[in-house]
Structure formats: C-alpha cells, structure tokens
Amino acid sequence: MITSIAVTSTGSARAARDRRAIALDRVSDVSGATAMAVRRGDSAAYVALQPGRVVAVGEGVAPRTVLDVTSLTRVGGERGLLGLAFSPDGERIYVHYSGAATGETVVEEYRFADGAADPTTRRVLLTLPQPQPNHNGGQLTFGPDDYLYLGLGDGGGADDHGSGHLPGGNAQSLDTLLGKVLRLDPSPSGAAPYSVPRDNPFATGGGRPEIYVYGLRNPWRFSFDRKTGDLWIADVGQNRFEEVTRLPAGAAAGANLGWNRYEGTARHTDADVPGTVMPQVVTSHDDGNCSITGGYVYRGRAIRWLRGFYVYTDYCNGVIRAARLRADGTVRERDLGVELPAVSSFGEDADGELYVLSQSRGVFRIVAG
C-alpha cells in the first residue's frame, strides 16, 4: 500500500498555500538508497542501495535485485554503491561504486536484458584511486547529447589541501580527474575502454581530455533540465555553505566553479580565479544544513505551479525546497513544507515526475496534495 505523508499548513500564507499543494507517496521502503534511474520503455524505478545492490521497485511489489556488486564494493561512510544510469536505449546499465580493494572509484557497464543485468558482460570503464575515503562524488547520468557524465570529488581532506603525503589543490588542477564533472563516450576507443568526445573543452590540450567542469569540492548530485538542457550542479560545501550552480546549455564546457578559492560566494582562500562561475543558490550551515542533495528541475504535469522550479534538499536539514531563476537573475525560493531524514538523492521518471530517496525511510514520489 502507498503511504502518503500529509503536509501541514503552518507558517505564512504563502507557505501554507505551498504546503497544501505537496505530498509524498511512498513507493518502496527499501533502506540505504543512494541513486535512482529509469529505463526506456520500462515502468519500474531502479534504485541503487549503498551496500552494493540495484533493485527494481514499484508500488505494491517487493524490491527485486537486478544487479549485485556487493562483493566488489567497499562500504562505510561516504563509500559504497553511489551512482546508477541506463544507456539511452536501455540496453546497458552503468554503476559507480567504491572498489573493495582500496575504496577506489570504479565505473562499470553491464548489458541489461530480460529484466536484469548480465554479470558475465561486466566491463570496467574507469578505475581511479581515491586518496581519502570521503568526497567520492558519485553521480552518473546521460546528458541530452547521449554522453555519460560522471561526478568526482576533490579527493577529500579539508580545504582541498591534502594531508601528510597526499597532494592537494585537485579541484583547480587540470592534470587530475578529481574535483570534476567528466564527459565520456562509453564506446571503446582502440585499447581504451571509453572515448573522449571531440568537443570536450580540453580534448585538444590544456588539461585532461575527460574534464568537462572543474573547481568542485564534491558534486554529489547534478542533473540536466530536460526542457532546456541546462546543467544544475549541487556541490557539497565544507564548514559554512552549500551551493547549487546552473550552467546554461552551451555554456557549461570548461566552467570553473571556484573551489577551493570560494565556498558558496564567500572567499575561502586568498588566491583568486578569474572567470569563476558563482552559484545561484547558497544555503548556510547556520540553518541546520550540512550536505546539499541536488535534485531536478520539475517538468512533470502533476503539479503545474511547480514546473520550472529546481527541487532540492539537504541531508541534515531535510526540508525539501524549490528554487526558480527569474529573468533578471534573482532567485525565487519556496519551502515545500515536506521534511524527510537522510535524503541521499532525487529521481526523475520518463514523464518528468520526481522522486525522493531517503536512506532511512525509502523511496517516495512527489505528488499534488
């Protein structure tokens, strides 16, 4: 049975109106969810669980395991199975997890048929050492251009300075993949397991050719607006601020989001970076925030007034919010009146309807109240 979370109507008149418009319907009570993906022509929602399983979930049915990489995955803290995506044709499934050996980032591809991944078709696309156990990134998604986008954190450590023998400054360095969003063609190229799109910003030199966006601390979740193609990146902050940056379609390639020179819009170190792209949404730790969980621009039909709003929350605060950029560059924000603990991710189905993943409560669909 679907469980509906009622929405209260306390607060200002605007907040009361907003709160009456929103509810959450429970789709599944699975625990440990970290990511969600949908597959072309398939009504199921596929959910990654941090210990290393991918399950198909639906209303009124028990979760069904479609891929199990628990024996390959190191779990604990920010490690585990972190990202999930299907190829645009639905014939392949991609996972991003922390490898069992050292916690290294591993991205793999499997063929998907007859309702499950075929473990005999396992193909490793990328293996990247992680110098520390946090800031692993985790996002996997195919963009409007059908290329695979991957988020990687700066390698951990306060201020991106490294510690002991560990190097620092990864987010601003174009010689490392850490602290970046990568853009890949998963098709092999000769002996290489993937190809680099020719129009990547550093494909012809100046940096690692896989790099698409840099200057990131831990881009745990990012997404594309299915209507405009804009890229929205939620980057986890350090001690003071969390941030969301919208990069318009056609202007994202080579963008520098400023870490570790800036945290939010505040200067973090003395060095300056000309051309830094500043975030449009900044939340403060003074308000109970600690780790932003990025979502999607809503393009569904169930809640008409929510269309065009970017929906997001914070892992500690738990209040689901929405932000919309006005034509003059200012931001309109709304508290949607719904709170969930330990929200790790959002999901979007084929119709543009949104889902919320709570590690402790399960998977919910956002619906009209």
MOSULUR-V134792 format. One record per backbone hydrogen bond with DSSP energy under -1.0 kcal/mol. CO is the residue of the C=O (numbers start at 1). NH is the residue of the N-H. Records with the same first field share a line. If there is no record, write none. Layout:
BEGIN
CO=NH ; NH
END
This chain:
BEGIN
3=26
12=16
13=17
14=18
15=19
16=20
18=21
19=22
21=369
23=367
24=5
25=365
28=363
32=50
35=48
37=46
39=42
45=57
46=37
47=55
48=34 ; 35
49=52
50=81
52=69
53=49
54=66 ; 67
55=47
56=64
57=45
58=61
64=56
66=117
67=54
69=72
72=100
76=79
79=76
80=98
83=96
85=94
87=90
91=112
92=87
93=110
94=85
95=108
96=82 ; 83
97=106
98=74
99=103
104=99
105=128
106=97
107=125 ; 126
108=95
109=123
110=93
111=118
113=116
116=113
118=121
119=122
123=109
126=107
128=105
135=155
139=151
141=149
143=146
147=143
148=184
149=141
150=182
151=138
153=179
157=160
158=161
160=169
163=166
171=215
174=208
179=216
180=152
181=212 ; 213
182=150
184=148
185=195
189=192
192=189
195=185
197=200
200=203
202=205
208=211
210=183
212=254
213=181
214=257
215=259
217=154
218=220 ; 236
221=234
223=232
225=229
230=225
231=247
232=223
233=245
235=243
240=285
242=283
243=235
244=280 ; 281
245=233
247=231
248=251
252=255
255=214
256=277
258=261 ; 262
261=268 ; 269
263=266
266=263
273=276
281=244
283=242
284=287
285=288
291=315
293=313
296=311
298=308
303=306
304=307
306=309
309=298
310=323
312=321
313=293
314=318
318=340
320=336
321=312
322=334
323=310
324=332
326=329
330=326
332=324
334=322
338=320
342=359
345=357
347=355
349=352
353=349
354=366
355=347
356=364
357=344 ; 345
358=362
359=32
362=358
363=27 ; 28
364=356
365=25
367=23
END
